[in-house]
Amino acid sequence: MRFTKIYCLLALSLFSLFSLKAQDDYLLKADRVFDGFESHADWVVAVKGNKITYAGASYKGKATETITLKGKTLLPGLIEGHSHILLHPYNEVSWNDQVLRESVAERSARAVNHLRASLMAGITTMRDLGSEGAGYADIGLKQAVEKGVVPGPRLLVAGKAIVATGSYGPKGFHEGVEVPLGAETADGFDDLIRVTRDQIGHGADFIKVYADYRWGPNGTAEATFTVAELKTIVEIAESSGRYVVAHASSQEGMRRAIEAGVETIEHGDDATLEIFNLMKVKGIALCPTVAAGDAITQYGGWKKGIDPTPARILAKQENFKMALASGVKIVFGGDVGVFTHGDNVRELELMVEYGMNTKAALISATSANAAQFHLNTLGQLKEGFLADIIAVEGDPSKEISALRKVGLVMKDGKIYKKD
């Protein structure tokens, strides 16, 4: 009995020691704190374990370690809204060749590097909008991050994405050749129900559907699914506590997706003011992905800053200004993967260049994206929220490019980068 009591006391002591070690607490002191909405001078942020325990002035508590960040701003970790971790820039390898020639093993190995690059750039949460022909590799990578096998942002993943038969690529092969597609085909109500449920069963956090694609005459973007079909996907997803996002560039594709009840429209290139107003009324957000178009146009030969601005870029600028004027919610998400992982801030810089207020862009990348993606304990520096915190040189609420100078990255209370 005596040995049992000694053993229990020893086990309790060891447990306490390991608990204390695991529950490191920090006091972070910077020149200013952006809490997800506003900037504050003379604030501090206290962290214990993986939670923020205090954010404000006049902190009276104690910490194991005080980190002073002179000249820097503390802010919530950035939340990337549209990424493809299994893609890399198209000027390195075309999309077709990535899908057709690169093995899932190679693409997953690349994705490990992509995840690390984004995390080091201050992206602590990332929504991945489709594996683009790599099956459910994005779900496996999410699990690897969660288990600590590889470093990376928190991931919200879509899995395969859903497309109508005949609409998606790779294309250009004769009828006797079968090639892997960049997404999963489904047609008709029974098939859509089965595929949506199957993707949910494999671990998709949300469902992505292509409400239109470039399969019209002369390659124009045209609608792929009927409103009733899209509503079927939304109903099945919502019954499992998930939501649906829609790739849509054409007016008709957007109109159908809005009527069906998706939560975000990705791209929205040909939207009208009427469509943006309808999105605002229904609480549907726009993820404009302006950086993807900028990158692809440069891959096509445009020398930015030297050549005249191409019509495609001018149209996107006007489209984005129209969205801002409408008051529709704007999601920060650049379609990173089309361009280099770790260069995520490129999207925010272009959003500001195209007319968005700098502070509004910063809110989009933190508290607004958290709210849009149902992340109730992320996106703010606030007591009780998860300790996803970064520090950057200067004041990003006044100069968005300050986000490129990341000196501290903390995710879930663990420090991954400290300059």
Summary of the structure (lengths in Angstrom):
residues: 419
radius of gyration: 22.8
end to end distance: 52.8
largest distance: 86.1
contacts: 1468
relative contact order: 0.16
helix: 38%
strand: 23%
